[in-house]
Amino acid sequence: MPDKILNVASICGSLRKGSYNRMVMNALQGYVPDGMRIAEAPPFAGFPLYNADVQNSAGFPAPVHALAEAIRAADGVIFVSPEYNYSIPGGLKNAIDWVSRLSNQPFAGKPIAIQSATGGALGGGRMQYDLRRCMIFLDAFTMNRPEIFIGNCSQRIDEKTGQIKDEQTITFIKQQLAAFAKFIVQHGGKS
Ligand SMILES: Cc1cc2nc3c(=O)[nH]c(=O)nc-3n(C[C@H](O)[C@H](O)[C@H](O)COP(=O)(O)O)c2cc1C
């Protein structure tokens, strides 16, 4: 168990109320190793579309600062996101684009873990690789393994209770979160 609590900010890539990814994200605290706490980062749903003219005239919207500050303050960030058209959902990409333009760019040096749940059988693998590429540019440290791809998610997650009902998925998530705790300690946590 680490000497101090590891605070992890979670970011869900889906905006819809009945999101399976949100259900997974909300369940994560039940599967953390000792000494890890996961709390959702402030929302990005209200961000305008990124436009450098807006940034240069009105400045960064307050919700962009709020998200960035939560990322900076966290020891690590976990993304839980669907795949849209083989890539990152537009709203999530827009949020990353906004915070990436701040000075003291919040993802720099930040340990990152990724999970995805999708209706498709491959579970969002292509989204994850695109997200990894963004994180490379932003100089984050994205954990390589274990990977979490929850394919055919409607069969593994109970949409009525929001609970993950597939034991193998739960085991994989516990393994990833335990590995992420070690990864955060190795990579220095907070920047
Ligand atoms: C715009 C859009 C694009 C999608 N593209 C993919 C895709 O490329 N691969 C995939 O496995 N599922 C795709 N899906 C299906 C999603 O995986 C499925 O709707 C999933 O439940 C969305 O996540 P959520 O429940 O967290 O909102 C797409 C869904 C939408 C709305």
The ligand as a Tripos MOL2 file, in Angstrom:
@<TRIPOS>MOLECULE
LIG
   31    33     1     0     0
SMALL
NO_CHARGES

@<TRIPOS>ATOM
      1 C1        -21.4480    8.2050  -33.2350 C.3       1 LIG1
      2 C2        -21.2400    6.7740  -32.8010 C.ar      1 LIG1
      3 C3        -20.2020    6.0440  -33.3480 C.ar      1 LIG1
      4 C4        -19.9540    4.7400  -32.9080 C.ar      1 LIG1
      5 N1        -18.8660    4.0770  -33.3940 N.ar      1 LIG1
      6 C5        -18.5020    2.8940  -32.8380 C.ar      1 LIG1
      7 C6        -17.2590    2.2990  -33.1790 C.ar      1 LIG1
      8 O1        -16.4890    2.8070  -33.9660 O.2       1 LIG1
      9 N2        -16.9360    1.1370  -32.5820 N.ar      1 LIG1
     10 C7        -17.7720    0.5150  -31.6580 C.ar      1 LIG1
     11 O2        -17.4180   -0.5400  -31.1270 O.2       1 LIG1
     12 N3        -18.9610    1.0700  -31.3200 N.ar      1 LIG1
     13 C8        -19.3330    2.2510  -31.8730 C.ar      1 LIG1
     14 N4        -20.5110    2.8460  -31.5010 N.ar      1 LIG1
     15 C9        -21.4060    2.1640  -30.5600 C.3       1 LIG1
     16 C10       -21.0110    2.4800  -29.1230 C.3       1 LIG1
     17 O3        -19.9540    1.6220  -28.7490 O.3       1 LIG1
     18 C11       -22.1860    2.2280  -28.1840 C.3       1 LIG1
     19 O4        -23.2540    3.0900  -28.5610 O.3       1 LIG1
     20 C12       -21.8140    2.4590  -26.7430 C.3       1 LIG1
     21 O5        -22.8440    2.0070  -25.9060 O.3       1 LIG1
     22 C13       -21.5540    3.9440  -26.4660 C.3       1 LIG1
     23 O6        -21.0240    4.1110  -25.1770 O.3       1 LIG1
     24 P1        -21.9300    4.6660  -23.9700 P.3       1 LIG1
     25 O7        -22.9240    3.5770  -23.6550 O.co2     1 LIG1
     26 O8        -20.9390    4.8390  -22.8610 O.co2     1 LIG1
     27 O9        -22.5740    5.9260  -24.3950 O.co2     1 LIG1
     28 C14       -20.7940    4.1440  -31.9420 C.ar      1 LIG1
     29 C15       -21.8630    4.8890  -31.4080 C.ar      1 LIG1
     30 C16       -22.0720    6.1880  -31.8220 C.ar      1 LIG1
     31 C17       -23.2110    6.9880  -31.1840 C.3       1 LIG1
@<TRIPOS>BOND
     1     1     2 1
     2     2     3 ar
     3     2    30 ar
     4     3     4 ar
     5     4     5 ar
     6     4    28 ar
     7     5     6 ar
     8     6     7 ar
     9     6    13 1
    10     7     8 2
    11     7     9 ar
    12     9    10 ar
    13    10    11 2
    14    10    12 ar
    15    12    13 ar
    16    13    14 ar
    17    14    15 1
    18    14    28 ar
    19    15    16 1
    20    16    17 1
    21    16    18 1
    22    18    19 1
    23    18    20 1
    24    20    21 1
    25    20    22 1
    26    22    23 1
    27    23    24 1
    28    24    25 2
    29    24    26 1
    30    24    27 1
    31    28    29 ar
    32    29    30 ar
    33    30    31 1
@<TRIPOS>SUBSTRUCTURE
     1 LIG1         1 GROUP 0 **** ****
